């Protein structure tokens, strides 16, 4: 049997990291982030506590990795050409892909929301991401972080440019905040629907795109 290659070792490492994050996600959601220990996660992942620290140096780092992975998955569909400019076509594509991700991974996002509603988790999130309930205003200084830097600036610019099409009475910041609230409300509504009416679901997506595009 030939020795494993560097690529194979990297693949094994990524598989183990994914296993740990999946186990941690479930236990953070069902038992609480504060109560769930590294030892508990290691036991249910089938590895030693010492080996756990080869992948994540703390529970906080593990939580950050779970959240970052989730956000990156969603926003990988945002500004697809990475030019910092969101076109109408890219906006349309993003909304549709978000809805598809929610539909395909409904159970996963239920667990994610259970985690994000916990007080101690929200406090950590605010260090790395724009506060989820923040109102975007003219001249607002966004905190450093993945969510703020990679999403909010681009989406804010998109709504500001809409004023050229909508006319002087259009308020881009009001429209932006209404869009964010609508997207959050749609997310909450959909992931907790046990019986999805696909026709009505598609109408909601088309309505969001038509209204905010």
C-alpha positions as CSV (number, residue, x, y, z in Angstrom):
1,X,0.0,0.0,0.0
2,X,1.5,3.3,-1.1
3,X,1.8,6.2,1.4
4,X,-0.8,8.9,1.3
5,X,-0.1,12.0,-0.8
6,X,-0.2,15.5,0.6
7,X,-3.5,16.1,-1.2
8,X,-5.0,13.0,0.4
9,X,-3.9,14.2,3.9
10,X,-5.5,17.6,3.2
11,X,-8.7,15.9,2.1
12,X,-8.8,13.7,5.2
13,X,-8.2,16.8,7.3
14,X,-11.1,18.7,5.7
15,X,-13.4,15.8,6.1
16,X,-12.5,15.6,9.8
17,X,-13.0,19.4,10.2
18,X,-16.4,19.1,8.5
19,X,-17.4,16.2,10.8
20,X,-16.4,18.2,13.9
21,X,-18.3,21.3,12.7
22,X,-21.4,19.3,11.9
23,X,-21.4,17.6,15.3
24,X,-20.8,20.9,17.1
25,X,-23.6,22.6,15.1
26,X,-26.1,20.0,16.2
27,X,-25.1,20.1,19.9
28,X,-24.7,23.9,20.0
29,X,-28.3,24.2,18.7
30,X,-30.0,21.5,20.8
31,X,-28.0,21.7,24.1
32,X,-26.8,25.3,24.0
33,X,-23.5,26.8,23.1
34,X,-22.6,27.6,26.7
35,X,-23.3,24.1,28.0
36,X,-21.6,22.3,25.1
37,X,-17.9,21.6,25.9
38,X,-15.0,20.7,23.6
39,X,-14.8,17.3,25.4
40,X,-18.5,16.7,24.6
41,X,-18.0,17.5,20.9
42,X,-14.9,15.3,20.7
43,X,-16.7,12.4,22.2
44,X,-19.7,12.6,19.8
45,X,-17.3,13.1,16.8
46,X,-15.4,10.0,17.8
47,X,-12.1,11.6,18.4
48,X,-9.9,12.5,21.4
49,X,-10.0,15.9,23.0
50,X,-6.3,16.4,22.2
51,X,-6.9,15.7,18.5
52,X,-9.8,18.3,18.5
53,X,-7.2,21.0,19.3
54,X,-5.3,20.1,16.2
55,X,-8.3,21.4,14.2
56,X,-9.8,24.1,16.4
57,X,-7.8,25.8,19.2
58,X,-11.0,26.8,21.1
59,X,-14.8,26.5,21.2
60,X,-14.9,30.1,20.1
61,X,-12.8,29.4,17.0
62,X,-15.1,26.4,16.2
63,X,-18.2,28.6,16.4
64,X,-16.6,31.2,14.2
65,X,-15.7,28.6,11.6
66,X,-19.3,27.2,11.6
67,X,-20.8,30.7,11.1
68,X,-18.1,31.7,8.5
69,X,-18.8,28.5,6.5
70,X,-22.5,29.2,6.5
71,X,-22.2,32.8,5.5
72,X,-19.6,32.0,2.8
73,X,-21.9,29.4,1.3
74,X,-24.7,31.9,0.9
75,X,-22.6,34.8,-0.3
76,X,-20.6,32.7,-2.7
77,X,-23.6,33.5,-5.0
78,X,-23.2,37.2,-4.4
79,X,-21.3,39.4,-6.9
80,X,-20.3,36.4,-8.9
81,X,-17.5,38.1,-10.9
82,X,-16.1,39.6,-7.7
83,X,-15.8,43.1,-9.2
84,X,-17.5,44.9,-6.3
85,X,-20.4,45.9,-8.5
86,X,-23.8,44.2,-8.2
87,X,-25.7,44.2,-11.4
88,X,-29.5,43.7,-11.7
89,X,-28.8,40.2,-13.1
90,X,-26.5,39.4,-10.2
91,X,-29.2,40.6,-7.7
92,X,-31.8,38.4,-9.4
93,X,-29.4,35.4,-9.3
94,X,-28.5,36.0,-5.6
95,X,-32.1,36.0,-4.4
96,X,-32.9,32.9,-6.3
97,X,-29.8,31.0,-5.1
98,X,-30.5,32.0,-1.5
99,X,-34.0,30.6,-1.8
100,X,-32.6,27.4,-3.3
101,X,-30.0,26.9,-0.5
102,X,-32.8,27.4,2.1
103,X,-34.9,24.8,0.4
104,X,-32.2,22.2,0.0
105,X,-30.8,22.6,3.5
106,X,-33.8,23.4,5.5
107,X,-32.8,21.3,8.5
108,X,-29.3,22.8,8.6
109,X,-30.6,26.4,8.6
110,X,-33.1,25.5,11.4
111,X,-30.1,24.5,13.5
112,X,-28.2,27.6,12.5
113,X,-31.0,29.9,13.6
114,X,-31.3,28.1,16.9
115,X,-27.6,28.8,17.5
116,X,-27.8,32.5,16.4
117,X,-30.7,33.2,18.7
118,X,-28.6,32.3,21.8
119,X,-27.4,35.4,23.7
120,X,-23.7,34.3,24.1
121,X,-23.6,33.4,20.4
122,X,-25.0,36.8,19.3
123,X,-22.3,38.5,21.4
124,X,-19.6,36.7,19.5
125,X,-21.2,37.3,16.1
126,X,-21.1,41.1,16.7
127,X,-17.3,40.9,16.8
128,X,-17.1,39.5,13.3
129,X,-20.3,40.5,11.5
130,X,-22.6,43.5,11.2
131,X,-25.2,43.2,13.9
132,X,-28.2,41.4,12.3
133,X,-30.7,44.0,13.3
134,X,-28.7,47.0,12.3
135,X,-30.3,49.8,10.4
136,X,-28.2,51.1,7.5
137,X,-28.1,54.9,7.3
138,X,-26.2,57.5,5.1
139,X,-22.6,57.8,6.3
140,X,-22.8,54.8,8.6
141,X,-19.4,53.3,9.5
142,X,-19.6,49.6,9.1
143,X,-17.5,47.5,11.6
144,X,-14.7,45.4,10.1
145,X,-15.9,41.9,9.4
146,X,-16.9,39.5,6.7
147,X,-20.6,40.4,6.6
148,X,-20.0,44.1,6.7
149,X,-17.1,44.4,4.2
150,X,-18.1,41.8,1.7
151,X,-21.8,42.3,1.5
152,X,-23.2,45.5,2.9
153,X,-21.1,48.0,1.0
154,X,-21.9,46.3,-2.3
155,X,-25.6,45.9,-1.7
156,X,-25.8,49.5,-0.4
157,X,-24.2,50.8,-3.6
158,X,-26.7,48.8,-5.6
159,X,-29.6,50.5,-3.9
160,X,-28.1,53.9,-4.2
161,X,-27.7,53.4,-7.9
162,X,-31.4,52.5,-8.2
163,X,-32.1,56.2,-7.5
164,X,-31.1,56.9,-11.1
165,X,-33.9,54.7,-12.3
166,X,-36.5,55.5,-9.6
167,X,-36.2,59.3,-9.5
168,X,-35.6,62.0,-6.8
169,X,-38.4,60.7,-4.5
170,X,-36.7,57.4,-4.1
171,X,-35.1,56.6,-0.7
172,X,-32.4,54.0,-1.2
173,X,-31.7,53.5,2.5
174,X,-35.4,52.9,3.2
175,X,-35.6,50.5,0.3
176,X,-32.4,48.7,1.4
177,X,-33.6,48.1,4.9
178,X,-37.0,47.0,3.7
179,X,-35.2,44.5,1.4
180,X,-33.0,43.1,4.3
181,X,-36.1,42.8,6.6
182,X,-38.0,41.1,3.8
183,X,-35.2,38.6,3.2
184,X,-34.8,37.8,6.9
185,X,-38.6,37.4,7.2
186,X,-38.8,35.1,4.2
187,X,-35.9,33.1,5.6
188,X,-37.6,32.6,8.9
189,X,-40.9,31.8,7.3
190,X,-39.5,29.3,4.9
191,X,-37.2,27.2,7.0
192,X,-39.9,26.6,9.6
193,X,-42.5,25.6,7.0
194,X,-43.0,21.8,7.2
195,X,-45.2,21.6,4.1
196,X,-44.0,23.8,1.3
197,X,-46.4,25.0,-1.4
198,X,-43.9,25.2,-4.2
199,X,-46.1,27.3,-6.4
200,X,-46.7,29.9,-3.6
201,X,-43.0,29.7,-2.7
202,X,-42.0,30.6,-6.3
203,X,-44.5,33.5,-6.3
204,X,-42.9,34.9,-3.2
205,X,-39.4,34.7,-4.7
206,X,-40.6,36.4,-7.9
207,X,-42.4,39.1,-5.9
208,X,-39.2,39.9,-3.9
209,X,-37.2,40.1,-7.0
210,X,-39.7,42.2,-8.9
211,X,-40.2,44.7,-6.0
212,X,-36.6,45.2,-5.0
213,X,-34.7,44.7,-8.3
